[in-house]
């Protein structure tokens, strides 16, 4: 099976991939990573040391608790 890469994207190009994670901090500004694998997006968030990311998808929505949401906060475990 071929590995699914994770790319640095912009607000315009993030919609070319199935999953995206956004992180904003005062030092680096807005950072967006995207991939067709949710697991790889989450791994990259941990690898970059992000404390909080907002994950979104281009297809459907996520279940967050008992709510359906377009994006949800993801806090990696270290």
C-alpha angles and dihedrals in degrees: 000000000000117000117247110232128219119227136198105240142176132235089267099045099040089084091067089074131061098236132029136180124203126200126181126189132162095244102049102020122216117352123184128189125185140187143152089247121073091197091055092048090053092047091052091050088056093044092053092049095240112171094200133011133179110226122203138170135208094222122062122318142281131254110237110180103313094330132092111227137179092221134007137197115259120197111188120224115233 
